[in-house]
Amino acid sequence: MAFTLYSLLQASLLIVNAVAVLHEERFLRHVGWGSDQGIGGFGEEPGIKAQLTNLIRSVRTVMRGKRSIIIIIIIFFLYFFP
């Protein structure tokens, strides 16, 4: 299998899906990465845990509707252009 732009798009979609399905109450809070875990004081730089939690929350918010459209397009191309 050659490394193409299409395979890069598929890999990025798999990573976005993996991040998007991480549920905060079911999984992240049990690991210690809940939204209330990374609260710092005023003027302090957020730690790596708080930054990753914000990244996960942002990916889930931004890619909520767009993700399903991209999945439909990729399934279409996989089905008709093997």
N, CA, C and O atoms as a GROMACS GRO file, in nm:
protein
  328
    1MET      N    1   0.084  -0.118   0.000
    1MET     CA    2   0.000   0.000   0.000
    1MET      C    3   0.088   0.124   0.000
    1MET      O    4   0.178   0.139   0.083
    2ALA      N    5   0.062   0.210  -0.092
    2ALA     CA    6   0.142   0.330  -0.108
    2ALA      C    7   0.093   0.439  -0.012
    2ALA      O    8  -0.023   0.441   0.029
    3PHE      N    9   0.183   0.526   0.022
    3PHE     CA   10   0.150   0.639   0.110
    3PHE      C   11   0.098   0.752   0.021
    3PHE      O   12   0.175   0.815  -0.051
    4THR      N   13  -0.032   0.776   0.028
    4THR     CA   14  -0.094   0.880  -0.055
    4THR      C   15  -0.168   0.979   0.034
    4THR      O   16  -0.176   0.963   0.156
    5LEU      N   17  -0.220   1.081  -0.030
    5LEU     CA   18  -0.298   1.180   0.042
    5LEU      C   19  -0.426   1.118   0.097
    5LEU      O   20  -0.474   1.155   0.204
    6TYR      N   21  -0.481   1.024   0.022
    6TYR     CA   22  -0.602   0.956   0.066
    6TYR      C   23  -0.578   0.872   0.192
    6TYR      O   24  -0.660   0.872   0.284
    7SER      N   25  -0.465   0.802   0.197
    7SER     CA   26  -0.433   0.723   0.317
    7SER      C   27  -0.404   0.814   0.436
    7SER      O   28  -0.434   0.779   0.550
    8LEU      N   29  -0.345   0.930   0.410
    8LEU     CA   30  -0.323   1.027   0.517
    8LEU      C   31  -0.456   1.081   0.570
    8LEU      O   32  -0.471   1.102   0.690
    9LEU      N   33  -0.552   1.104   0.480
    9LEU     CA   34  -0.685   1.148   0.522
    9LEU      C   35  -0.755   1.041   0.605
    9LEU      O   36  -0.821   1.072   0.704
   10GLN      N   37  -0.742   0.915   0.565
   10GLN     CA   38  -0.802   0.806   0.642
   10GLN      C   39  -0.739   0.795   0.781
   10GLN      O   40  -0.811   0.777   0.879
   11ALA      N   41  -0.609   0.806   0.789
   11ALA     CA   42  -0.541   0.797   0.919
   11ALA      C   43  -0.582   0.913   1.010
   11ALA      O   44  -0.605   0.892   1.129
   12SER      N   45  -0.592   1.032   0.955
   12SER     CA   46  -0.633   1.146   1.038
   12SER      C   47  -0.777   1.132   1.082
   12SER      O   48  -0.811   1.172   1.194
   13LEU      N   49  -0.863   1.075   0.998
   13LEU     CA   50  -1.001   1.052   1.038
   13LEU      C   51  -1.010   0.949   1.150
   13LEU      O   52  -1.092   0.964   1.241
   14LEU      N   53  -0.928   0.846   1.144
   14LEU     CA   54  -0.927   0.746   1.251
   14LEU      C   55  -0.882   0.808   1.383
   14LEU      O   56  -0.936   0.775   1.489
   15ILE      N   57  -0.784   0.896   1.378
   15ILE     CA   58  -0.736   0.960   1.501
   15ILE      C   59  -0.842   1.055   1.557
   15ILE      O   60  -0.864   1.058   1.678
   16VAL      N   61  -0.909   1.131   1.470
   16VAL     CA   62  -1.015   1.221   1.515
   16VAL      C   63  -1.130   1.142   1.575
   16VAL      O   64  -1.188   1.182   1.676
   17ASN      N   65  -1.165   1.029   1.513
   17ASN     CA   66  -1.270   0.944   1.569
   17ASN      C   67  -1.231   0.890   1.705
   17ASN      O   68  -1.313   0.884   1.796
   18ALA      N   69  -1.106   0.850   1.719
   18ALA     CA   70  -1.060   0.797   1.847
   18ALA      C   71  -1.067   0.902   1.957
   18ALA      O   72  -1.102   0.872   2.070
   19VAL      N   73  -1.034   1.025   1.923
   19VAL     CA   74  -1.041   1.133   2.022
   19VAL      C   75  -1.186   1.170   2.051
   19VAL      O   76  -1.222   1.201   2.164
   20ALA      N   77  -1.270   1.166   1.947
   20ALA     CA   78  -1.409   1.210   1.963
   20ALA      C   79  -1.492   1.114   2.047
   20ALA      O   80  -1.589   1.156   2.109
   21VAL      N   81  -1.456   0.987   2.050
   21VAL     CA   82  -1.538   0.892   2.125
   21VAL      C   83  -1.498   0.884   2.271
   21VAL      O   84  -1.562   0.811   2.347
   22LEU      N   85  -1.395   0.954   2.313
   22LEU     CA   86  -1.357   0.953   2.454
   22LEU      C   87  -1.461   1.031   2.534
   22LEU      O   88  -1.466   1.154   2.526
   23HIS      N   89  -1.540   0.962   2.608
   23HIS     CA   90  -1.646   1.025   2.686
   23HIS      C   91  -1.587   1.073   2.818
   23HIS      O   92  -1.511   1.002   2.883
   24GLU      N   93  -1.622   1.194   2.857
   24GLU     CA   94  -1.558   1.255   2.973
   24GLU      C   95  -1.596   1.188   3.104
   24GLU      O   96  -1.510   1.161   3.187
   25GLU      N   97  -1.725   1.160   3.123
   25GLU     CA   98  -1.767   1.099   3.249
   25GLU      C   99  -1.733   0.951   3.255
   25GLU      O  100  -1.700   0.899   3.362
   26ARG      N  101  -1.740   0.883   3.143
   26ARG     CA  102  -1.720   0.738   3.144
   26ARG      C  103  -1.574   0.696   3.145
   26ARG      O  104  -1.538   0.599   3.211
   27PHE      N  105  -1.490   0.768   3.073
   27PHE     CA  106  -1.352   0.725   3.060
   27PHE      C  107  -1.252   0.823   3.119
   27PHE      O  108  -1.169   0.785   3.201
   28LEU      N  109  -1.259   0.948   3.079
   28LEU     CA  110  -1.156   1.044   3.116
   28LEU      C  111  -1.153   1.073   3.265
   28LEU      O  112  -1.045   1.090   3.322
   29ARG      N  113  -1.268   1.078   3.330
   29ARG     CA  114  -1.270   1.108   3.472
   29ARG      C  115  -1.212   0.992   3.553
   29ARG      O  116  -1.151   1.015   3.658
   30HIS      N  117  -1.229   0.868   3.506
   30HIS     CA  118  -1.172   0.752   3.576
   30HIS      C  119  -1.020   0.749   3.566
   30HIS      O  120  -0.953   0.696   3.653
   31VAL      N  121  -0.968   0.806   3.458
   31VAL     CA  122  -0.824   0.811   3.440
   31VAL      C  123  -0.763   0.931   3.512
   31VAL      O  124  -0.642   0.937   3.532
   32GLY      N  125  -0.847   1.026   3.550
   32GLY     CA  126  -0.799   1.146   3.618
   32GLY      C  127  -0.786   1.264   3.524
   32GLY      O  128  -0.716   1.360   3.556
   33TRP      N  129  -0.852   1.258   3.409
   33TRP     CA  130  -0.843   1.365   3.310
   33TRP      C  131  -0.977   1.434   3.293
   33TRP      O  132  -1.007   1.480   3.182
   34GLY      N  133  -1.056   1.443   3.397
   34GLY     CA  134  -1.185   1.511   3.389
   34GLY      C  135  -1.167   1.660   3.373
   34GLY      O  136  -1.057   1.713   3.388
   35SER      N  137  -1.276   1.729   3.343
   35SER     CA  138  -1.268   1.873   3.321
   35SER      C  139  -1.235   1.949   3.450
   35SER      O  140  -1.176   2.057   3.443
   36ASP      N  141  -1.271   1.895   3.565
   36ASP     CA  142  -1.243   1.964   3.690
   36ASP      C  143  -1.105   1.931   3.746
   36ASP      O  144  -1.067   1.985   3.850
   37GLN      N  145  -1.030   1.845   3.680
   37GLN     CA  146  -0.899   1.804   3.731
   37GLN      C  147  -0.790   1.907   3.702
   37GLN      O  148  -0.694   1.919   3.779
   38GLY      N  149  -0.802   1.981   3.591
   38GLY     CA  150  -0.692   2.067   3.550
   38GLY      C  151  -0.711   2.214   3.579
   38GLY      O  152  -0.655   2.297   3.508
   39ILE      N  153  -0.788   2.250   3.680
   39ILE     CA  154  -0.814   2.390   3.710
   39ILE      C  155  -0.695   2.448   3.785
   39ILE      O  156  -0.654   2.398   3.889
   40GLY      N  157  -0.640   2.554   3.729
   40GLY     CA  158  -0.526   2.619   3.792
   40GLY      C  159  -0.564   2.757   3.843
   40GLY      O  160  -0.679   2.799   3.830
   41GLY      N  161  -0.468   2.825   3.900
   41GLY     CA  162  -0.493   2.959   3.951
   41GLY      C  163  -0.482   3.064   3.842
   41GLY      O  164  -0.445   3.034   3.729
   42PHE      N  165  -0.513   3.187   3.878
   42PHE     CA  166  -0.506   3.297   3.783
   42PHE      C  167  -0.361   3.329   3.751
   42PHE      O  168  -0.279   3.344   3.842
   43GLY      N  169  -0.329   3.341   3.624
   43GLY     CA  170  -0.195   3.376   3.582
   43GLY      C  171  -0.102   3.258   3.568
   43GLY      O  172   0.012   3.274   3.523
   44GLU      N  173  -0.145   3.139   3.606
   44GLU     CA  174  -0.060   3.021   3.593
   44GLU      C  175  -0.076   2.960   3.455
   44GLU      O  176  -0.185   2.961   3.397
   45GLU      N  177   0.032   2.906   3.404
   45GLU     CA  178   0.025   2.835   3.277
   45GLU      C  179  -0.041   2.699   3.302
   45GLU      O  180  -0.008   2.631   3.399
   46PRO      N  181  -0.134   2.660   3.214
   46PRO     CA  182  -0.197   2.528   3.232
   46PRO      C  183  -0.097   2.417   3.204
   46PRO      O  184  -0.012   2.430   3.116
   47GLY      N  185  -0.108   2.310   3.278
   47GLY     CA  186  -0.018   2.197   3.261
   47GLY      C  187  -0.053   2.118   3.136
   47GLY      O  188  -0.149   2.148   3.066
   48ILE      N  189   0.029   2.016   3.110
   48ILE     CA  190   0.009   1.936   2.990
   48ILE      C  191  -0.123   1.859   2.997
   48ILE      O  192  -0.188   1.839   2.894
   49LYS      N  193  -0.162   1.816   3.116
   49LYS     CA  194  -0.289   1.743   3.132
   49LYS      C  195  -0.407   1.834   3.099
   49LYS      O  196  -0.501   1.791   3.031
   50ALA      N  197  -0.405   1.957   3.145
   50ALA     CA  198  -0.514   2.050   3.117
   50ALA      C  199  -0.518   2.087   2.969
   50ALA      O  200  -0.625   2.103   2.912
   51GLN      N  201  -0.402   2.099   2.907
   51GLN     CA  202  -0.397   2.130   2.764
   51GLN      C  203  -0.452   2.016   2.680
   51GLN      O  204  -0.525   2.039   2.583
   52LEU      N  205  -0.417   1.892   2.716
   52LEU     CA  206  -0.469   1.777   2.642
   52LEU      C  207  -0.619   1.760   2.663
   52LEU      O  208  -0.691   1.724   2.570
   53THR      N  209  -0.666   1.787   2.783
   53THR     CA  210  -0.810   1.780   2.808
   53THR      C  211  -0.884   1.885   2.726
   53THR      O  212  -0.990   1.856   2.671
   54ASN      N  213  -0.830   2.006   2.718
   54ASN     CA  214  -0.892   2.110   2.636
   54ASN      C  215  -0.887   2.074   2.488
   54ASN      O  216  -0.981   2.103   2.414
   55LEU      N  217  -0.778   2.010   2.443
   55LEU     CA  218  -0.768   1.967   2.303
   55LEU      C  219  -0.874   1.861   2.272
   55LEU      O  220  -0.938   1.868   2.167
   56ILE      N  221  -0.893   1.765   2.360
   56ILE     CA  222  -0.993   1.661   2.340
   56ILE      C  223  -1.132   1.723   2.334
   56ILE      O  224  -1.212   1.688   2.247
   57ARG      N  225  -1.162   1.814   2.425
   57ARG     CA  226  -1.292   1.880   2.427
   57ARG      C  227  -1.313   1.964   2.302
   57ARG      O  228  -1.424   1.969   2.249
   58SER      N  229  -1.209   2.030   2.254
   58SER     CA  230  -1.221   2.112   2.134
   58SER      C  231  -1.242   2.028   2.010
   58SER      O  232  -1.322   2.064   1.923
   59VAL      N  233  -1.171   1.916   2.000
   59VAL     CA  234  -1.189   1.828   1.884
   59VAL      C  235  -1.330   1.773   1.882
   59VAL      O  236  -1.392   1.766   1.775
   60ARG      N  237  -1.382   1.733   1.997
   60ARG     CA  238  -1.519   1.682   2.001
   60ARG      C  239  -1.618   1.789   1.960
   60ARG      O  240  -1.716   1.759   1.890
   61THR      N  241  -1.596   1.913   2.001
   61THR     CA  242  -1.690   2.021   1.970
   61THR      C  243  -1.685   2.060   1.823
   61THR      O  244  -1.789   2.073   1.759
   62VAL      N  245  -1.566   2.077   1.770
   62VAL     CA  246  -1.551   2.126   1.634
   62VAL      C  247  -1.588   2.021   1.530
   62VAL      O  248  -1.651   2.053   1.429
   63MET      N  249  -1.551   1.897   1.553
   63MET     CA  250  -1.572   1.793   1.453
   63MET      C  251  -1.703   1.717   1.470
   63MET      O  252  -1.718   1.609   1.413
   64ARG      N  253  -1.796   1.768   1.546
   64ARG     CA  254  -1.920   1.696   1.573
   64ARG      C  255  -1.998   1.668   1.445
   64ARG      O  256  -2.033   1.553   1.420
   65GLY      N  257  -2.026   1.767   1.364
   65GLY     CA  258  -2.104   1.746   1.242
   65GLY      C  259  -2.018   1.714   1.121
   65GLY      O  260  -2.058   1.637   1.034
   66LYS      N  261  -1.901   1.771   1.117
   66LYS     CA  262  -1.814   1.752   1.001
   66LYS      C  263  -1.761   1.610   0.991
   66LYS      O  264  -1.734   1.561   0.882
   67ARG      N  265  -1.747   1.545   1.104
   67ARG     CA  266  -1.691   1.411   1.107
   67ARG      C  267  -1.779   1.312   1.032
   67ARG      O  268  -1.728   1.228   0.959
   68SER      N  269  -1.909   1.321   1.049
   68SER     CA  270  -1.999   1.228   0.981
   68SER      C  271  -1.998   1.250   0.830
   68SER      O  272  -2.008   1.154   0.754
   69ILE      N  273  -1.987   1.373   0.786
   69ILE     CA  274  -1.980   1.402   0.642
   69ILE      C  275  -1.852   1.345   0.584
   69ILE      O  276  -1.855   1.286   0.476
   70ILE      N  277  -1.741   1.361   0.652
   70ILE     CA  278  -1.614   1.307   0.603
   70ILE      C  279  -1.618   1.155   0.600
   70ILE      O  280  -1.565   1.095   0.507
   71ILE      N  281  -1.680   1.092   0.698
   71ILE     CA  282  -1.690   0.946   0.700
   71ILE      C  283  -1.773   0.898   0.582
   71ILE      O  284  -1.737   0.798   0.518
   72ILE      N  285  -1.883   0.965   0.551
   72ILE     CA  286  -1.966   0.926   0.437
   72ILE      C  287  -1.889   0.939   0.306
   72ILE      O  288  -1.900   0.853   0.219
   73ILE      N  289  -1.811   1.044   0.291
   73ILE     CA  290  -1.731   1.062   0.170
   73ILE      C  291  -1.626   0.953   0.157
   73ILE      O  292  -1.606   0.899   0.048
   74ILE      N  293  -1.560   0.918   0.265
   74ILE     CA  294  -1.456   0.814   0.260
   74ILE      C  295  -1.518   0.678   0.231
   74ILE      O  296  -1.462   0.600   0.154
   75ILE      N  297  -1.632   0.648   0.291
   75ILE     CA  298  -1.699   0.521   0.261
   75ILE      C  299  -1.741   0.516   0.115
   75ILE      O  300  -1.730   0.412   0.052
   76PHE      N  301  -1.789   0.627   0.062
   76PHE     CA  302  -1.825   0.634  -0.080
   76PHE      C  303  -1.704   0.603  -0.168
   76PHE      O  304  -1.715   0.523  -0.261
   77PHE      N  305  -1.591   0.666  -0.141
   77PHE     CA  306  -1.472   0.642  -0.222
   77PHE      C  307  -1.420   0.500  -0.205
   77PHE      O  308  -1.372   0.441  -0.301
   78LEU      N  309  -1.428   0.445  -0.086
   78LEU     CA  310  -1.384   0.306  -0.066
   78LEU      C  311  -1.474   0.207  -0.139
   78LEU      O  312  -1.426   0.105  -0.189
   79TYR      N  313  -1.601   0.237  -0.146
   79TYR     CA  314  -1.695   0.146  -0.210
   79TYR      C  315  -1.685   0.151  -0.363
   79TYR      O  316  -1.684   0.047  -0.428
   80PHE      N  317  -1.678   0.271  -0.419
   80PHE     CA  318  -1.680   0.285  -0.564
   80PHE      C  319  -1.541   0.289  -0.630
   80PHE      O  320  -1.530   0.263  -0.749
   81PHE      N  321  -1.438   0.321  -0.555
   81PHE     CA  322  -1.302   0.326  -0.610
   81PHE      C  323  -1.208   0.246  -0.522
   81PHE      O  324  -1.133   0.304  -0.443
   82PRO      N  325  -1.211   0.112  -0.535
   82PRO     CA  326  -1.127   0.029  -0.444
   82PRO      C  327  -0.982   0.038  -0.469
   82PRO      O  328  -0.903  -0.026  -0.399
   0.00000   0.00000   0.00000
